Amino acid sequence: MSNLPTYRPTDLPTYQPTNQPTNKPTNPP
C-alpha cells in the first residue's frame, strides 16, 4: 500500500482547500 507514489495527499499542491476562492461559503457566486 506504500507503493503509491502517484497518490500523495501531502504532495498535491494542485488541490488545496485553503486555496479555493471559487469554493468559498463566504463568497457565493
C-alpha positions, 0 to 999 in steps of 0.5 A: 500500500506504500507503493503509491507514489502517484497518490500523495495527499501531502504532495498535491499542491494542485488541490488545496482547500485553503486555496479555493476562492471559487469554493468559498461559503463566504463568497457565493457566486 
